[in-house]
Amino acid sequence: MSDDTAVAVGAPERSLWWIPLVQGILTIVLGLLFLTNPAATSVTFAFIIGMWWFVRGIIDLVLMFVDHTMWGLKLFMGVLGIIAGWIVMSVVMDTPLLGTLGLATAYVWVLGIMGIVMGVVDIVQAFKGAGWGRGLLGVLMIILGGWLVANPVGSAIYLPWVFGVLMIVFGIMAVAAAFQLKKA
């Protein structure tokens, strides 16, 4: 491939540098909202997640008729998305803080179980020759995952601040990437 072709291929991506810039700025703003007003932001975020699941469930059902491959999975995911989205939206509308805390608690459970599973995999990898560092990481993941599973509500209370900090960090990274893309 010649240099002229490489420039032509990269040109459209560079002209869209502003998309990660806008995404980064919006992510930073959302992160700041999580840090400054965690309750209201969490309730709104939980409701939006419920709406997303509901709409995604409808889309999965429609796709089942458009593309018949894996129709059983699409049917299952569609029905599950509609039911889960409806439940989340209903609970958040009826009892906003309790519904949001319930969703956050479920999220913490998932993170805890994932941590335990990833820790076990790391320990197995360590015994297969990946090194003691991998095994130590596995032990730490199991401890952290176990702590999350044992204390899901307490952990869920801190989730808005964790989201806030992570969103600010990822937002800054997206803004930096946008400027690097523009400069390229």
N, C-alpha and C positions, 0 to 999 in steps of 0.2 A: 504494500500500500504506500503510495507516495505521500509526501507532506501535504500537498494540496487536498488530497482526499481526506486525510486525517483532520484537517481544519474544517472541511465541509461537514464531516460527520459530527464533530463536536460543537459546531455553531448553534444548532437549535437548543442544545442543553444550556449553553452559555447565555442565550437570549432569555431564558426562563429563570435566571438567577434570583429574580425577585420573589418567586414562589417559596423557596425555603426561607427567605427573609421574612415574608409575611407570616409563614407558619411559625418561625422562631419567635417573632414578636408576640403573636397570639398565645403561644405556649408560655412565654415569660409572664404575660398578663394573667393567664389562668393560674400559673404558679403563685404569683403574688396574691391573687384572690384567695387561693387555698391557705396561704399563710396569714392573711389579714382578716379574713372572714370565713373560717373553716366550716362552720355549721351551714350557713346559707349556700356556700359554694358546693359543699358535699351533697346537700339535698338536691340542688339543681343538677349536679353531675349524675346523681343516682337516677333521677327522673329521665335524664337524657339517655342514660344507659338502657333503662327500661324501654324507652321509645325506640332506640336503635334495635334492640332485640326483637321487638314487636314487628317493626318494619322489615328487618332482615328475615324473620320467619315468613312473612308474606312473600317476600322476594324468592325465598327458597321454594315455597309451594308453587309459585308461578314458573320458576326454572324447571321444576319437576315435569311440567307439561311441555316446555320448550325443548329441553334436552333430557331424554329418557334414561341416560346412563346414571347409574347409582340412584335411581328414583326412590328406593327405600330409605336411603340415608337422607335424601333431600326432604322426603315426607317427614321423617323423624325430626330432623333439625328444624324444619318449618313449623311443625306443631309445637315442638319444645320452645322455639324462639317466641312464638305468639303467646304461649301460656306463661313463660318466664317473664316476658316483657309486660304482659298484662298484670301479673302479680306484683312486679316491682313498681310499676306506675301506680297501681291501686293502693298499695301499702304506703308508698311515699306520699301520695296525696292525702290519705286518711291520717296517718301519723308520721309526719315527715322525718323527724329525728330518729324514731324507732325503726322505720323502714330503711333509712340510710345506714344506720348502725348494723342492721341485719345484713344488708348487702355487703358492707365493709367486713363484717365478721365472716361471712362466707368466703370473701376474697382472701382473708387472712388464713382461713382453713386450707384453701387451695395452695397458697404460698407455703404454708407449713408442711403440708404433705409433699409438695414438690421438693422442698428442701431436704426432707428425710430421704426421699427416693434418690435425689441427686447425690446426697451424702453416701448412701449405700453404694451407688455406682462408682463414686470416687474411691471408696475404700477397696472395692473389688479391683478397680484399675490399678491401685497402688500395689496390691498383692500380685498383679500380673506384670509388674515391672515399671509402672509409671512413676515410682519414687515415693519417698516418705512424705514429701510436700503435698502430693495429691491425697494421700491418706489422711494427713492432718486437716486438709481442707474438707475432706469428707466428714471427719469427726465434728468439725465446727459447724458444717451444714446440718448434720443430724441434731446437734444441740440447739441451734437456732430454730430449725424446723419443729423440733419437739417443744420448744418454748412457745412458739406461735400456736401450735395445736393445743397446748395446755392452757394458754391464756389468750384465746382469740378476741374476746370483747375488749380486754385491756389493750391489746395490740391494735385493734381496729380504731380505737379512740385517737391514736397517734397517726393514723393513715393520712389524714388531710395534710399534715405537716410534711410527711415523707413525700407525698405526691407533689406538694408545693416546691420543695427543694429540688426534687428530680426534674420537675417541669422547667424550673428556672435554669438548671444546668443544661438540659437538653435544648432549651430555647436558645441559650447562648451559643451552644455548639452549632445549631442550625443557622443562626445569624452569621457566625464565623464562616461556615461552609458556603453560605450565599455570597459573601464577599470574596471568598477564594474562587468560587465559580465565575463571578463577574470579572475578576482579575485575570483568569486563565485565558 
